[in-house]
Amino acid sequence: MSGGPERPLAEVRFLTVAEVASLMRVSKMTVYRLVHAGELPAVRVGRSFRVPEQAVHDYLRTSYIEAG
């Protein structure tokens, strides 16, 4: 996740794959691919995944490129 100080687990907000997909404007399959490729950290809860909200913001920040 972020390079800063670790937040207490009680303060970490987790998002579902569907919420991440909606936030990033991509399909759920794209989010699953990012998780399975290790590009987006996630926690497995039963048969589903939860992604820390900060990890999504970090991913988007580091993936941003200047166009043209």
C-alpha positions as CSV (number, residue, x, y, z in Angstrom):
1,M,0.0,0.0,0.0
2,S,1.3,3.5,0.7
3,G,4.8,4.2,1.8
4,G,3.6,6.3,4.8
5,P,2.8,5.1,8.3
6,E,0.5,2.1,8.6
7,R,-3.1,2.9,9.6
8,P,-4.8,0.9,12.4
9,L,-6.8,-1.9,10.8
10,A,-10.0,-0.5,12.3
11,E,-9.5,2.7,10.2
12,V,-8.9,0.9,6.9
13,R,-11.9,1.0,4.6
14,F,-12.3,-2.0,2.3
15,L,-14.1,-2.0,-1.0
16,T,-15.7,-4.8,-2.9
17,V,-14.6,-5.7,-6.4
18,A,-17.8,-4.1,-7.8
19,E,-17.1,-0.9,-5.8
20,V,-13.5,-0.7,-7.1
21,A,-14.7,-1.4,-10.7
22,S,-17.3,1.4,-10.4
23,L,-14.7,3.8,-8.9
24,M,-12.2,3.1,-11.6
25,R,-14.8,2.9,-14.4
26,V,-13.7,-0.6,-15.5
27,S,-15.2,-4.0,-15.5
28,K,-15.1,-6.3,-12.5
29,M,-13.0,-8.7,-14.6
30,T,-10.3,-6.0,-15.0
31,V,-10.2,-5.6,-11.2
32,Y,-9.9,-9.4,-10.7
33,R,-7.0,-9.4,-13.2
34,L,-5.2,-6.6,-11.3
35,V,-5.7,-8.5,-8.0
36,H,-4.5,-11.8,-9.4
37,A,-1.5,-10.1,-11.1
38,G,-0.5,-8.6,-7.8
39,E,-0.9,-5.0,-9.1
40,L,-3.7,-4.3,-6.7
41,P,-3.5,-5.7,-3.1
42,A,-6.6,-7.4,-1.8
43,V,-7.7,-9.6,1.1
44,R,-9.6,-12.7,0.5
45,V,-12.8,-13.0,2.6
46,G,-14.4,-16.4,2.0
47,R,-14.8,-16.6,-1.8
48,S,-14.7,-12.9,-2.4
49,F,-12.0,-10.2,-2.3
50,R,-11.9,-6.9,-0.4
51,V,-9.5,-4.1,-1.6
52,P,-8.2,-1.4,0.8
53,E,-9.6,1.9,-0.5
54,Q,-6.1,3.5,-0.1
55,A,-4.6,0.8,-2.4
56,V,-7.0,1.9,-5.2
57,H,-6.0,5.5,-4.8
58,D,-2.3,4.6,-4.7
59,Y,-2.7,2.4,-7.8
60,L,-4.4,5.2,-9.7
61,R,-1.8,7.8,-8.6
62,T,1.1,5.6,-9.7
63,S,-0.6,4.6,-13.0
64,Y,-1.3,8.1,-14.1
65,I,0.5,9.2,-17.3
66,E,0.7,12.5,-19.1
67,A,-0.9,12.3,-22.5
68,G,0.5,14.2,-25.5
